[in-house]
């Protein structure tokens, strides 16, 4: 069974780039399950029902999120209604949405867990305790984790913590792809950050001149999503019948231009 995981989709350019690139990605990787992080899909910050539907129409089966999940209040009811748009599981239990789901893919029951790091981000519970608790309760043939975290040390620690217990741990949030993708000794595919799906002529998806001005002047600035040179970034993992990874392949491809 093959999983294709796509990193943070940034704004309209990211959504359109994903849609344009998906046919070739399907031909190249033949995924049974497509997971997409969509927490920056609405204007570069947050997610809405419309942007989620755009991502689903592009071919996603499950959408994960992160610290910008609740930026747009109109999405709250949608998060409660749908089972395949997730928010971090270690947020307060009463918050809108759910932190994991189980889907059928490649003749397997695959659990997808969304977690947030605790270093530099706000969470209700430790992601380590939360994932341990979930793994005790979840009944699935394989488990895939989106760990949306700020620092690489916490991400690497989570990879080792879950090695041999889940099929894959995909790091998201920093928008910059890392070079440490591999299958760990216990059989868990891991990468600190898969990167983003958006403009590479940008600062993490924002028009460069706006991000630079904010950093130089230390004054509030209005950010706009950059549109040039859109790339799709992620990873493809082959999962065996034991629910562990046989292979890891990084995905870094330019989106086709009209």
Beta strands, then each sheet from edge to edge (+ up, - down):
strand 1: 2-6
strand 2: 8-9
strand 3: 33-37
strand 4: 62-64
strand 5: 100-105
strand 6: 108-116
strand 7: 142-148
strand 8: 168-172
strand 9: 182-183
strand 10: 189-191
strand 11: 196-199
strand 12: 230-239
strand 13: 245-254
sheet 1: 2+ 11+ 12- 1+ 3+ 4+
sheet 2: 2+ 11+ 12- 13+
sheet 3: 5+ 6- 7- 8- 10- 9+
end
